[in-house]
């Protein structure tokens, strides 16, 4: 099969690799769609993990073979796959910090080499503990493209549940890329007012369409002043930092009121550093918190939100790339232009003309 292999030194090349072999309790899945996520891009851009690896974890495809003992899935089933599943029994799981579970950190989906998700390949092997709890059947009439959003929607839903915005809250969402826009849709469902920011005009327009009362370009508007204007001078009740850029966390503090919650969602690289005034957190009684990856106990609700069509996820997809075009897709995701948003890899395609 063909796969986009990370070979080190920020390089990815399309290579021929063996189709993974499966064992008892496992699935072999033909990948039809895999979204490009910035978590994987950071691993490539900063060479965070040893090569070779095949990344990609927002995966949807078709079961082509089931190992001995698998009874819930059969060849031909259409599925969305999670690549991490917690044990539910350790110190962290009993406290609902699933992403900190040692078992959760073990990746259970691979296209070869050290397991790393594997969705940027034509086939993936889904290991037994993922088959037991981390695979969702895609209902009839739901596209693979839509289904590939199950994992990222879960990650955002987990953060929104943690923040628990109220209908009268003002929520400032910094960044309106695919993740920021999913946050806007989810927060809007709860009735809170949303102030959104981004530097790309098309994303600001989508933010308003999805429920933001205003959407500002921070290069052209004073976001801190506007957050205070909209709250009688107090500042935002909640700030979601949905993109990683210098100065954004400081801006979140300045734009928020005392006693607010500030969520870091995009700060996933160990190389990122943040400098804040301790008094803004201590004397201002702000809560600075993080949320990472998906939550097993929200898996069914995330799947329902995606499969039901309640969220306008198709509007987030701007580009679809084949495997030979995957490096172009990575570059565009890292350096978005006026039209780019969510980029989907379609491994079964081989060129634009396929």
C-alpha positions in Angstrom: 0.0 0.0 0.0 1.0 3.7 -0.1 1.6 5.8 2.9 2.9 9.2 3.8 5.9 8.3 6.0 7.6 10.8 8.3 11.3 10.2 7.7 12.8 12.8 10.1 14.2 16.3 9.7 10.7 17.7 9.0 10.3 15.5 5.9 7.4 13.3 4.8 7.6 11.1 1.7 5.0 8.9 0.0 6.4 5.3 0.1 5.2 1.8 -0.6 4.9 -0.1 2.7 3.4 -3.5 3.6 -0.3 -3.6 4.4 -0.5 -4.2 8.2 -1.2 -7.7 9.4 -3.9 -8.1 12.0 -4.3 -10.5 14.9 -7.1 -11.8 17.1 -9.5 -9.1 18.2 -8.2 -6.6 15.6 -9.5 -4.9 12.5 -8.0 -3.9 9.2 -9.6 -0.7 7.9 -9.3 0.8 4.4 -8.9 4.6 5.1 -11.1 6.8 3.1 -10.7 10.1 4.9 -8.2 11.4 7.5 -8.2 15.1 8.7 -5.0 16.9 9.0 -4.5 17.9 12.7 -2.0 20.5 14.0 -1.0 18.0 16.7 0.5 15.8 14.1 1.9 18.8 12.2 3.8 19.9 15.3 5.3 16.5 15.7 6.6 16.7 12.1 7.6 20.4 12.2 9.5 20.1 15.4 10.7 16.5 15.0 9.2 15.6 18.3 9.2 11.8 17.9 11.8 9.5 16.3 11.3 8.5 12.6 10.0 6.6 10.8 6.3 7.0 11.6 3.0 7.3 9.8 0.8 9.9 11.4 -2.9 10.8 11.0 -5.6 10.1 13.6 -8.8 11.7 12.5 -9.7 8.6 10.6 -12.8 7.2 8.9 -12.9 4.2 6.6 -14.3 0.7 5.8 -13.6 -2.5 7.6 -12.0 -5.0 5.2 -11.1 -7.8 7.6 -11.8 -8.7 11.2 -9.6 -10.9 13.4 -10.7 -13.9 15.4 -13.1 -13.1 18.2 -14.4 -9.9 16.7 -18.2 -10.1 16.5 -19.4 -6.5 16.5 -17.7 -5.5 13.2 -17.7 -7.1 9.8 -16.2 -6.5 6.4 -18.0 -3.7 4.8 -18.8 -1.8 8.0 -18.1 1.9 7.8 -16.3 3.2 10.9 -14.7 6.2 12.6 -11.7 5.3 14.8 -10.2 6.7 18.0 -6.5 6.0 18.4 -6.4 6.3 22.2 -8.6 4.6 24.7 -8.1 4.8 28.5 -8.1 1.8 30.9 -10.8 3.3 33.1 -9.2 1.8 36.2 -6.0 3.8 37.0 -5.6 6.9 39.3 -6.1 9.3 36.4 -9.1 7.5 34.9 -11.0 7.4 38.2 -10.6 11.2 38.2 -11.6 11.6 34.6 -8.2 12.8 33.4 -8.3 10.1 30.7 -5.5 11.6 28.6 -3.1 11.1 31.5 -3.8 7.4 31.7 -0.6 5.4 30.9 -2.7 3.1 28.8 -4.3 6.0 26.9 -0.9 7.2 25.9 -0.3 3.9 24.1 -1.4 4.4 20.5 -3.6 1.6 19.3 -3.9 2.3 15.5 -1.0 1.9 13.1 -0.1 1.7 9.4 3.3 0.4 10.2 6.4 1.3 12.3 5.9 2.7 15.8 2.1 3.2 16.1 1.3 6.8 15.4 -2.3 6.8 14.2 -1.6 5.8 10.6 -4.4 7.6 8.9 -2.2 9.1 6.2 -2.0 5.6 4.6 -4.4 3.4 2.6 -4.9 0.8 5.4 -4.6 0.8 9.2 -4.5 -1.9 11.8 -6.8 -1.3 14.7 -5.6 -3.1 17.9 -7.9 -5.1 20.1 -8.4 -2.6 23.0 -9.4 0.1 20.5 -11.8 -2.3 18.7 -13.5 -3.0 22.1 -14.2 0.7 22.9 -12.8 3.1 20.3 -14.6 2.4 17.1 -17.9 3.9 16.1 -20.1 2.6 13.2 -21.0 5.3 10.7 -24.7 5.4 10.0 -26.1 5.2 6.5 -26.2 8.5 4.7 -23.2 10.0 6.7 -20.1 10.6 4.6 -16.6 9.5 5.5 -15.6 13.1 5.4 -18.2 14.1 8.1 -17.3 11.0 10.1 -13.7 12.0 10.3 -14.7 14.8 12.6 -15.8 12.5 15.4 -12.4 12.6 17.2 -11.8 16.4 16.9 -15.4 17.2 18.0 -14.9 15.0 21.0 -11.7 16.9 22.0 -13.5 20.3 21.8 -16.6 18.9 23.5 -14.4 17.7 26.4 -13.1 21.3 26.9 -16.5 22.9 26.7 -17.9 20.5 29.3 -14.9 21.4 31.5 -15.5 25.1 31.1 -19.3 24.8 31.6 -20.3 28.1 30.0 -23.6 29.6 31.2 -26.2 31.3 28.9 -25.3 34.8 30.2 -21.5 34.3 29.9 -19.3 36.1 27.4 -16.9 33.6 25.8 -13.9 35.0 23.9 -12.5 32.4 21.4 -9.1 33.3 20.1 -8.6 31.7 16.7 -11.2 30.6 14.2 -9.5 27.8 12.4 -11.3 24.4 12.2 -10.9 23.9 16.0 -11.9 27.4 16.9 -15.0 27.2 14.7 -16.0 23.9 16.3 -15.7 25.6 19.6 -17.9 28.4 18.4 -20.6 25.9 17.3 -20.5 24.0 20.6 -20.5 27.1 22.8 -23.4 28.6 20.8 -25.5 25.5 21.5 -25.3 26.4 25.2 -26.6 30.0 24.7 -23.5 31.9 25.7 -22.4 35.1 23.9 -19.3 34.6 21.7 -16.7 37.1 20.7 -14.3 35.5 18.1 -11.0 36.5 16.7 -8.9 35.5 13.7 -6.7 37.2 11.0 -8.5 35.6 8.0 -11.7 37.3 6.8 -13.4 34.2 5.6 -13.0 32.6 9.0 -14.5 35.6 10.7 -17.5 35.4 8.4 -18.0 31.8 9.3 -17.7 32.6 13.0 -20.6 35.0 12.8 -22.6 32.5 10.8 -22.0 29.9 13.4 -23.2 32.1 16.2 -20.6 34.7 17.3 -22.1 38.1 18.1 -18.9 39.7 16.7 -15.7 38.5 15.0 -12.6 40.7 15.0 -9.3 40.8 13.3 -6.8 41.4 16.1 -4.5 43.2 13.7 -7.3 45.7 13.0 -9.2 45.9 16.3 -8.5 46.2 20.0 -9.8 42.8 21.2 -9.2 43.6 24.9 -11.2 46.8 24.7 -14.0 45.2 22.8 -14.3 42.3 25.3 -14.6 44.9 28.1 -17.1 47.0 26.1 -19.4 44.0 25.7 -19.3 43.1 29.4 -19.8 46.5 31.1 -16.1 46.9 31.6 -15.4 43.6 33.3 -13.9 41.4 30.6 -14.7 38.0 29.2 -16.0 35.3 31.6 -14.3 32.5 29.7 -11.4 32.6 27.1 -10.6 29.7 24.9 -7.1 29.9 23.3 -7.8 27.8 20.2 -4.6 28.7 18.3 -0.9 28.8 19.2 0.7 32.2 18.6 3.0 34.5 20.6 1.2 36.8 23.0 -2.2 35.1 22.8 -2.3 33.8 26.4 -1.3 37.3 27.6 -4.1 38.7 25.5 -6.5 36.2 27.1 -5.6 37.4 30.6 -5.9 41.1 29.7 -9.3 40.5 28.0 -10.8 38.4 30.9 -12.4 39.5 34.1 -11.2 38.6 37.6 -12.4 35.1 38.5 -12.6 34.1 34.8 -11.5 30.7 33.2 -8.8 30.7 30.6 -8.4 27.4 28.6 -5.2 26.5 26.8 -6.1 24.1 24.0 -3.5 24.6 21.2 -0.4 24.7 23.3 0.7 21.1 22.7 4.5 21.5 22.0 7.0 21.2 24.8 9.0 23.9 23.1 6.3 26.6 23.7 6.8 29.0 26.5 4.4 31.4 28.2 5.3 34.3 30.5 2.5 35.8 32.6 2.1 38.1 35.6 1.6 35.9 38.6 -0.6 38.6 40.1 -3.1 38.4 37.2 -3.7 34.8 38.1 -3.3 35.0 41.9 -4.8 38.3 42.8 -7.2 38.2 39.9 -8.4 34.8 41.0 -8.4 33.5 37.4 -8.4 29.8 36.6 -5.8 28.8 34.0 -6.5 25.3 32.8 -5.7 22.9 29.9 -7.6 20.3 28.0 -6.0 17.7 25.8 -7.3 15.0 23.5 -10.7 13.1 23.8 -12.8 11.8 26.6 -14.2 8.2 26.4 -17.4 9.2 28.4 -18.2 11.8 25.7 -17.6 9.5 22.8 -21.3 8.7 22.2 -22.4 12.3 22.4 -19.6 13.5 20.1 -20.6 10.8 17.6 -24.2 11.9 17.8 -23.4 15.6 17.2 -21.3 14.6 14.1 -23.6 12.0 12.6 -26.9 14.0 13.3 -25.8 16.9 11.1 -26.4 19.2 14.1 -22.9 20.8 13.5 -22.2 22.4 10.1 -18.9 20.5 9.7 -18.9 20.2 5.9 -18.5 24.0 5.8 -15.1 23.6 7.5 -13.6 21.5 4.7 -11.7 23.7 2.2 -9.3 21.2 0.5 -9.1 17.5 -0.2 -5.7 16.0 -1.1 -4.5 12.7 -2.3 -1.4 11.0 -0.9 1.0 12.5 -3.5 -0.3 15.9 -2.5 -0.1 15.4 1.2 3.0 17.6 1.8 1.2 20.4 0.0 -1.7 19.8 2.4 0.6 19.9 5.4 2.2 23.2 4.2 -1.2 24.8 3.6 -2.4 23.7 7.1 0.7 25.3 8.7 0.5 28.4 6.5 -3.2 29.0 5.8 -4.3 31.3 3.0 -7.5 33.3 2.7 -9.5 30.2 1.5 -7.9 27.3 3.5 -9.5 25.7 6.5 -9.9 22.0 7.2 -7.8 19.8 4.9 -8.8 16.2 4.4 -6.4 13.5 3.1 -8.1 10.9 0.9 -5.6 8.0 0.7 -7.5 5.9 -1.8 -7.1 8.8 -4.4 -3.9 8.9 -6.2 -4.2 12.3 -8.0 -6.5 15.2 -8.7 -7.9 13.3 -11.7 -8.7 10.1 -9.7 
